[in-house]
C-alpha cells in the first residue's frame, strides 16, 4: 500500500485525507475506493478532464503521461506543470500528495459560481 495525502478541497474532501492506495491501480480508482468522490465523467476512459489533479509531491515517480492525456490536460481548468488525469496516473510505491483543483470544466458548464 502506498500513502496518498489529499489536500483539502472545499466540496469533495473538506478536511483533506490520508489514504492507503493500492499500487498498480489508477489514482482515480484509489480515491473512489476510499470515499473521495472525485469527478470522472468519462468513467476513467481518458476522454475528459474532470478527474484532473495536481501532484504536489511524488510527481517524478509516476509513469510519464502519453500524448492523449497531454492533449486532454491542455483543456483542464487550472493546469500546472505537475498536473495529471487521475484516471491515467497509476500509483506506484512512492507516496503522493495531491490537490484536486477547485473547478472542473463540467462545473463551469453547469453554472457553479466561482467563489
C-alpha positions in Angstrom: 0.0 0.0 0.0 1.1 3.5 -0.8 0.3 6.6 1.2 -1.5 9.3 -0.6 -2.3 12.6 1.0 -5.2 14.5 -0.5 -5.1 18.2 0.3 -8.4 19.8 1.5 -11.0 20.6 -1.2 -14.0 22.6 -0.1 -16.6 20.3 -1.6 -15.0 16.9 -2.2 -12.8 16.5 0.8 -13.1 19.5 3.2 -10.7 18.1 5.8 -8.3 16.5 3.4 -7.5 12.8 3.7 -4.7 10.3 4.1 -5.4 7.1 2.2 -3.6 3.8 1.7 -3.6 3.3 -2.1 -3.2 0.1 -4.0 -0.1 0.2 -6.2 -0.9 -0.7 -9.8 -4.3 0.9 -9.7 -5.1 4.4 -11.0 -5.1 7.3 -8.6 -8.8 7.9 -9.5 -9.8 4.4 -8.7 -8.0 4.6 -5.4 -9.6 7.9 -4.5 -13.1 6.5 -5.3 -12.4 3.3 -3.3 -11.5 5.4 -0.3 -14.7 7.5 -0.3 -13.3 10.6 -2.1 -15.9 11.3 -4.8 -13.6 12.9 -7.5 -15.5 13.6 -10.7 -14.9 11.2 -13.5 -17.4 12.0 -16.2 -15.9 9.6 -18.8 -15.8 6.7 -16.4 -12.0 6.7 -16.4 -11.6 6.2 -20.1 -9.2 9.2 -20.7 -11.9 11.1 -22.6 -12.4 14.2 -20.4 -10.6 16.3 -17.8 -12.9 16.0 -14.8 -10.5 13.9 -12.8 -7.6 16.3 -13.1 -5.3 16.5 -10.1 -2.2 18.4 -9.3 0.6 16.2 -7.9 2.3 18.3 -5.3 4.8 15.6 -4.2 5.8 12.4 -5.9 5.1 13.6 -9.5 8.5 12.4 -10.8 7.8 8.8 -9.6 4.7 8.5 -11.8 5.0 7.0 -15.3 5.0 9.8 -17.9 1.7 10.9 -19.4 1.1 9.9 -23.0 0.1 12.1 -25.9 -3.7 11.5 -25.5 -3.5 12.5 -21.8 -1.4 15.6 -22.6 -3.8 16.8 -25.2 -6.7 16.5 -22.8 -4.8 18.2 -20.0 -4.4 21.2 -22.2 -8.1 21.7 -21.7 -8.1 21.3 -17.9 -9.0 24.1 -15.6 -6.1 25.3 -13.5 -3.4 23.3 -15.5 0.0 23.2 -13.9 3.3 21.5 -15.0 2.6 18.7 -12.5 -1.0 18.1 -13.5 -2.3 14.6 -14.3 -5.6 13.0 -15.1 -6.0 10.8 -12.1 -7.6 8.0 -14.2 -4.3 7.7 -16.1 -1.8 8.2 -13.2 -1.0 4.7 -11.8 0.0 4.6 -8.2 3.4 3.0 -7.6 5.4 2.6 -4.4 6.2 6.4 -3.9 4.0 8.4 -1.5 2.0 11.1 -3.2 0.5 14.4 -2.2 -2.3 15.6 -4.5 -4.5 18.6 -4.8 -7.9 18.4 -6.5 -8.5 21.7 -8.4 -11.3 23.8 -7.2 -13.2 23.6 -10.5 -13.6 21.3 -13.5 -14.8 22.1 -17.0 -18.1 20.3 -16.1 -18.6 22.6 -13.1 -18.1 25.7 -15.2 -20.5 24.5 -17.8 -23.1 23.5 -15.1 -23.1 27.1 -13.8 -21.4 26.7 -10.5 -20.3 30.1 -9.3 -16.6 30.8 -8.8 -16.2 31.9 -5.2 
